[in-house]
């Protein structure tokens, strides 16, 4: 979730995430934070110790861990009174021990990366009501937990429309790491975007790997780290005719990059969470765009509030309108994306923001 103003690139890419143009979470209409709740007696300008518990995949996963840590690192650069650290989780068995260690380490706030930790955070936060927590990809589960959520179905909708418009085979695909709402929300949006393209253009582009109407089905790697599995899933989709694939799987999605590289020009990709052209540059030439999640900026904005001595509570939801999701630039594909498609994406963005287009994903933040 990135609290930034939506900008349109001169070439027509929509809803770019611009880290330098942010607004506080509590300044946005989509903020569900309780004003004044969770405040602390800590004085502005005091020394602050911020700790981060990463999900599996490592700090250099080219996705949500890396972007979240970059946000905390950027916050430190702008606040000399801030000290930061992180601990990585090798598996879900590490969540509770890592959260416990950080809780006992004298951290002023602990940022948990990933909705998979939701139950663990709730348990530990409830047992330590004076400790402040923030959790990415989860709603608040206790008065001392700040929930950072993202309606990435909106960005995924744009990605799905773009994929359908750019497909030469009439078949596109998406697959996830694990079947959980922070993953399926992207896939829902992608699926809806393809359906919208078909309806508006009287086409029949097929989506492999996911159908929003069957939340228990779909294609998943069962991992956010298994690149070999990611490659084999993607190659299977190529064999079924897909020429554009959208992996929603953190580091496992890099396997899709390897599949694109091995495809001999048959496959291009849409990346997830970060601008893959930059974060996974080795596969940049295969990325038409990326569906972004403003992780880095959301962490920076949270820490900016903490730096004033205020620990927000409640929830904040990132949207197209506040820059919490969107499309990255087209980079090498800019000249290949027709102007009418760029114009359509701009119109769709406006229609989602105004409510003229309704996203129906059941995984959306409530």
C-alpha positions as CSV (number, residue, x, y, z in Angstrom):
1,X,0.0,0.0,0.0
2,X,1.7,3.2,-1.1
3,X,0.2,6.5,-0.1
4,X,1.1,8.5,-3.2
5,X,-0.7,10.6,-5.7
6,X,-1.7,8.7,-8.9
7,X,0.1,10.0,-11.9
8,X,-0.3,9.3,-15.6
9,X,2.9,9.0,-17.5
10,X,3.1,11.1,-20.6
11,X,2.9,8.0,-22.7
12,X,-0.3,6.9,-21.0
13,X,0.7,4.3,-18.4
14,X,-1.7,4.6,-15.6
15,X,-1.6,5.0,-11.8
16,X,2.2,5.1,-11.4
17,X,3.5,4.6,-8.0
18,X,5.8,7.6,-7.3
19,X,7.6,7.3,-4.1
20,X,8.4,10.9,-3.8
21,X,4.9,12.2,-3.8
22,X,3.2,10.8,-0.7
23,X,0.5,11.8,1.7
24,X,-0.1,10.5,5.2
25,X,-2.4,7.6,5.5
26,X,-4.7,9.5,7.8
27,X,-5.1,12.2,5.1
28,X,-6.8,9.9,2.7
29,X,-10.5,9.1,2.3
30,X,-9.6,5.3,2.2
31,X,-7.9,5.5,5.5
32,X,-9.8,3.5,8.2
33,X,-7.5,4.7,11.0
34,X,-9.0,5.7,14.2
35,X,-7.8,9.3,14.7
36,X,-5.9,9.6,18.0
37,X,-6.1,5.9,18.7
38,X,-2.8,4.1,19.4
39,X,-1.0,7.3,20.3
40,X,2.1,7.1,22.5
41,X,3.8,9.3,25.0
42,X,7.0,9.1,22.9
43,X,8.0,12.6,22.0
44,X,8.6,13.6,18.4
45,X,12.3,13.5,17.7
46,X,13.0,10.8,20.2
47,X,15.1,7.8,19.3
48,X,12.9,5.1,17.7
49,X,13.8,1.4,17.2
50,X,11.8,-0.1,14.4
51,X,12.0,-3.9,13.7
52,X,10.6,-5.9,10.8
53,X,9.7,-9.5,10.6
54,X,9.9,-10.7,7.0
55,X,7.9,-13.5,5.4
56,X,9.6,-16.4,3.7
57,X,11.6,-15.6,0.6
58,X,14.3,-13.4,2.0
59,X,14.9,-9.7,2.0
60,X,15.9,-9.8,-1.7
61,X,12.8,-11.7,-3.0
62,X,12.3,-9.0,-5.7
63,X,8.8,-8.6,-4.3
64,X,7.0,-7.9,-1.1
65,X,9.8,-8.5,1.5
66,X,12.3,-6.5,-0.5
67,X,9.9,-3.6,-1.1
68,X,8.8,-3.5,2.5
69,X,12.4,-3.4,3.8
70,X,13.3,-0.7,1.2
71,X,10.5,1.4,2.7
72,X,11.9,1.0,6.2
73,X,15.4,1.8,4.9
74,X,14.1,4.9,3.2
75,X,12.4,6.0,6.4
76,X,15.7,5.7,8.2
77,X,17.4,7.9,5.6
78,X,14.9,10.7,6.3
79,X,14.9,10.3,10.1
80,X,18.3,10.1,11.8
81,X,16.6,9.2,15.1
82,X,15.4,5.9,13.6
83,X,17.3,2.6,14.0
84,X,16.1,-0.4,12.0
85,X,16.6,-4.1,11.8
86,X,14.9,-7.2,10.3
87,X,14.6,-10.9,10.9
88,X,13.8,-13.3,8.1
89,X,11.4,-16.2,8.3
90,X,12.5,-19.4,6.7
91,X,9.1,-21.0,7.1
92,X,5.8,-20.3,8.8
93,X,7.2,-22.0,11.9
94,X,9.4,-19.0,12.4
95,X,6.6,-16.4,12.6
96,X,5.8,-16.7,16.3
97,X,9.5,-17.1,17.4
98,X,10.6,-14.1,15.3
99,X,7.7,-11.9,16.5
100,X,8.4,-12.9,20.1
101,X,12.1,-12.2,19.8
102,X,11.4,-8.7,18.4
103,X,8.8,-8.1,21.0
104,X,11.4,-8.8,23.7
105,X,14.1,-6.8,22.0
106,X,12.8,-3.3,23.0
107,X,11.4,-2.4,19.6
108,X,9.2,0.6,19.6
109,X,7.2,-0.8,16.7
110,X,7.3,-4.2,14.9
111,X,6.3,-4.4,11.2
112,X,5.1,-7.9,10.2
113,X,5.3,-8.5,6.4
114,X,2.5,-10.7,5.1
115,X,-1.0,-11.7,5.9
116,X,0.1,-15.2,6.7
117,X,1.3,-13.9,10.0
118,X,-2.1,-12.5,10.9
119,X,-3.0,-15.1,13.6
120,X,0.5,-15.0,15.0
121,X,0.5,-11.2,15.3
122,X,-3.0,-11.2,16.9
123,X,-1.9,-13.6,19.6
124,X,1.3,-11.8,20.4
125,X,-0.2,-8.3,20.2
126,X,-3.0,-9.4,22.5
127,X,-0.5,-10.7,25.0
128,X,1.6,-7.5,24.8
129,X,-1.0,-4.6,24.7
130,X,1.6,-1.9,25.2
131,X,3.7,-3.0,22.3
132,X,3.0,-1.4,18.9
133,X,2.7,-3.5,15.7
134,X,1.9,-2.9,12.0
135,X,1.0,-5.7,9.6
136,X,1.2,-5.6,5.9
137,X,-1.6,-7.4,3.9
138,X,-3.9,-7.8,6.9
139,X,-6.6,-5.9,8.6
140,X,-5.9,-4.9,12.2
141,X,-6.5,-7.8,14.6
142,X,-6.0,-5.9,17.9
143,X,-6.1,-2.3,19.2
144,X,-2.2,-2.1,19.0
145,X,-2.0,-3.5,15.5
146,X,-2.1,-1.1,12.5
147,X,-3.4,-2.9,9.3
148,X,-1.9,-2.0,6.0
149,X,-4.1,-3.4,3.2
150,X,-4.3,-3.0,-0.5
151,X,-7.1,-3.3,-3.0
152,X,-4.9,-4.7,-5.7
153,X,-7.9,-6.2,-7.5
154,X,-8.1,-2.7,-9.0
155,X,-4.6,-2.7,-10.3
156,X,-5.0,-6.4,-11.4
157,X,-8.1,-5.3,-13.4
158,X,-5.9,-3.0,-15.4
159,X,-3.3,-5.7,-15.9
160,X,-6.0,-8.2,-17.1
161,X,-7.4,-5.7,-19.6
162,X,-3.9,-5.0,-20.9
163,X,-3.0,-8.6,-21.1
164,X,-6.1,-9.4,-23.1
165,X,-5.6,-6.5,-25.4
166,X,-1.9,-7.4,-26.0
167,X,-2.4,-11.2,-26.4
168,X,-1.9,-12.5,-29.9
169,X,-3.0,-16.1,-29.1
170,X,-6.2,-15.1,-27.3
171,X,-5.1,-17.0,-24.2
172,X,-3.4,-15.5,-21.1
173,X,-2.7,-17.0,-17.7
174,X,-2.2,-16.2,-14.0
175,X,-1.0,-18.4,-11.1
176,X,-0.3,-17.8,-7.4
177,X,2.0,-18.7,-4.7
178,X,-0.6,-19.8,-2.1
179,X,-4.3,-19.6,-2.2
180,X,-4.8,-16.7,0.2
181,X,-6.6,-13.4,-0.2
182,X,-3.5,-11.2,-0.6
183,X,-2.7,-13.4,-3.7
184,X,-6.2,-14.2,-5.1
185,X,-7.2,-10.5,-4.9
186,X,-4.7,-9.8,-7.7
187,X,-5.9,-12.9,-9.6
188,X,-9.5,-11.8,-9.2
189,X,-8.8,-8.4,-10.6
190,X,-6.8,-9.8,-13.5
191,X,-9.6,-12.3,-14.4
192,X,-12.2,-9.5,-14.2
193,X,-10.1,-7.2,-16.4
194,X,-10.0,-9.9,-19.1
195,X,-13.8,-10.4,-18.9
196,X,-14.3,-6.6,-19.2
197,X,-12.0,-6.5,-22.3
198,X,-14.0,-9.3,-23.8
199,X,-17.3,-7.6,-23.1
200,X,-16.2,-4.2,-24.4
201,X,-14.5,-5.6,-27.5
202,X,-16.6,-8.6,-28.3
203,X,-13.7,-11.0,-27.9
204,X,-13.2,-14.3,-26.1
205,X,-9.7,-14.2,-24.5
206,X,-9.3,-17.1,-22.2
207,X,-7.7,-17.1,-18.8
208,X,-5.7,-20.1,-17.6
209,X,-5.0,-20.7,-13.9
210,X,-7.9,-18.8,-12.3
211,X,-11.6,-18.2,-12.4
212,X,-13.0,-15.8,-9.8
213,X,-16.2,-17.8,-9.6
214,X,-14.2,-20.8,-8.3
215,X,-12.2,-19.6,-5.3
216,X,-11.1,-23.1,-4.3
217,X,-9.7,-23.9,-7.7
218,X,-6.9,-22.3,-9.6
219,X,-3.2,-22.9,-10.1
220,X,-0.8,-22.4,-7.2
221,X,2.8,-23.3,-6.6
222,X,2.3,-23.8,-2.9
223,X,5.3,-21.6,-2.3
224,X,6.6,-18.1,-2.6
225,X,10.2,-19.3,-3.2
226,X,10.1,-22.3,-5.5
227,X,11.3,-20.9,-8.8
228,X,11.5,-24.4,-10.4
229,X,7.8,-24.9,-9.7
230,X,7.1,-21.4,-11.0
231,X,8.9,-22.2,-14.2
232,X,7.1,-25.5,-14.8
233,X,3.6,-24.0,-14.1
234,X,4.4,-21.2,-16.6
235,X,5.7,-23.5,-19.2
236,X,2.6,-25.6,-18.9
237,X,0.5,-22.5,-19.6
238,X,2.6,-21.7,-22.7
239,X,1.9,-25.2,-23.9
240,X,-1.8,-24.4,-23.6
241,X,-1.4,-21.3,-25.7
242,X,-0.8,-18.5,-23.2
243,X,1.5,-15.8,-24.5
244,X,1.1,-13.5,-21.5
245,X,1.3,-14.7,-17.9
246,X,0.8,-12.9,-14.6
247,X,2.6,-14.7,-11.7
248,X,1.4,-13.7,-8.2
249,X,4.0,-15.6,-6.2
250,X,6.8,-13.4,-4.9
251,X,10.2,-15.0,-5.6
252,X,8.7,-18.1,-7.1
253,X,7.5,-15.8,-9.9
254,X,11.0,-15.5,-11.0
255,X,10.5,-19.0,-12.5
256,X,8.1,-17.4,-14.9
257,X,10.9,-15.1,-16.0
258,X,13.1,-18.1,-16.7
259,X,10.2,-19.6,-18.7
260,X,9.9,-16.5,-20.7
261,X,13.6,-16.5,-21.4
262,X,13.4,-20.1,-22.6
263,X,10.3,-19.6,-24.7
264,X,12.0,-18.2,-27.7
265,X,9.8,-15.1,-27.9
266,X,6.5,-16.9,-27.3
267,X,5.9,-15.5,-23.8
268,X,5.8,-12.1,-22.1
269,X,4.9,-11.3,-18.5
270,X,3.2,-8.9,-16.1
271,X,5.0,-8.7,-12.8
272,X,3.5,-8.2,-9.4
273,X,4.0,-6.0,-6.3
274,X,7.1,-4.0,-7.5
275,X,8.1,-2.6,-10.9
276,X,9.7,-5.9,-12.1
277,X,11.7,-4.0,-14.8
278,X,13.7,-2.6,-12.0
279,X,13.4,-5.2,-9.2
280,X,13.9,-8.2,-11.4
281,X,15.9,-6.5,-14.1
282,X,17.4,-9.8,-15.5
283,X,13.9,-10.5,-16.9
284,X,13.0,-6.9,-17.6
285,X,12.7,-7.2,-21.3
286,X,9.8,-9.7,-20.9
287,X,7.7,-7.5,-18.6
288,X,5.0,-5.5,-20.4
289,X,4.3,-3.8,-17.1
290,X,3.8,-4.7,-13.4
291,X,0.7,-4.5,-11.2
292,X,2.2,-2.6,-8.2
293,X,1.5,-2.5,-4.5
294,X,2.7,0.5,-2.7
295,X,4.5,-1.4,0.0
296,X,7.6,0.8,0.3
297,X,5.7,4.0,0.6
298,X,3.2,2.6,3.0
299,X,6.0,1.7,5.4
300,X,7.6,5.1,5.0
301,X,4.3,6.8,5.7
302,X,3.7,4.7,8.8
303,X,7.2,5.4,10.1
304,X,6.7,9.1,9.4
305,X,3.7,9.1,11.8
306,X,5.7,7.0,14.3
307,X,8.4,9.6,14.1
308,X,6.0,12.2,15.4
309,X,5.3,10.1,18.5
310,X,2.0,8.8,17.2
311,X,1.3,5.1,16.6
312,X,-1.8,4.9,14.4
313,X,-4.3,2.1,14.8
314,X,-7.1,0.7,12.7
315,X,-6.6,0.0,9.0
316,X,-5.5,1.8,5.8
317,X,-6.5,0.6,2.4
318,X,-4.4,1.4,-0.7
319,X,-6.4,2.0,-3.9
320,X,-5.9,3.3,-7.4
321,X,-7.1,6.7,-6.2
322,X,-4.5,7.0,-3.4
323,X,-1.7,5.3,-5.3
324,X,-1.8,2.0,-3.3
325,X,-2.0,0.0,-6.5
326,X,-1.7,0.6,-10.2
327,X,0.4,-0.1,-13.3
328,X,4.1,0.5,-13.6
329,X,5.5,2.1,-16.8
330,X,5.6,0.0,-19.9
331,X,9.3,0.5,-20.3
332,X,10.5,-1.5,-23.4
333,X,6.9,-2.2,-24.4
334,X,5.8,1.4,-24.5
335,X,5.9,1.7,-28.3
336,X,4.2,-1.7,-28.6
337,X,1.2,-0.8,-26.5
338,X,-1.3,0.8,-28.9
339,X,-2.5,4.3,-28.0
340,X,-6.2,3.2,-27.9
341,X,-5.3,0.6,-25.3
342,X,-3.5,3.3,-23.2
343,X,-6.5,5.5,-23.5
344,X,-8.8,2.6,-22.5
345,X,-6.7,2.0,-19.4
346,X,-6.9,5.6,-18.4
347,X,-10.7,5.6,-18.8
348,X,-10.9,2.3,-16.9
349,X,-8.9,3.9,-14.1
350,X,-11.3,6.8,-13.8
351,X,-14.3,4.5,-14.0
352,X,-13.0,2.3,-11.1
353,X,-12.2,5.4,-9.0
354,X,-15.7,6.8,-9.7
355,X,-17.5,3.6,-9.1
356,X,-18.7,3.3,-12.7
357,X,-16.8,0.0,-12.8
358,X,-17.4,-2.2,-9.8
359,X,-14.7,-4.7,-8.7
360,X,-16.4,-7.8,-7.4
361,X,-13.4,-9.7,-5.9
362,X,-14.4,-11.4,-2.7
363,X,-10.8,-10.9,-1.5
364,X,-11.1,-7.2,-1.4
365,X,-10.5,-5.4,2.0
366,X,-13.8,-5.0,3.7
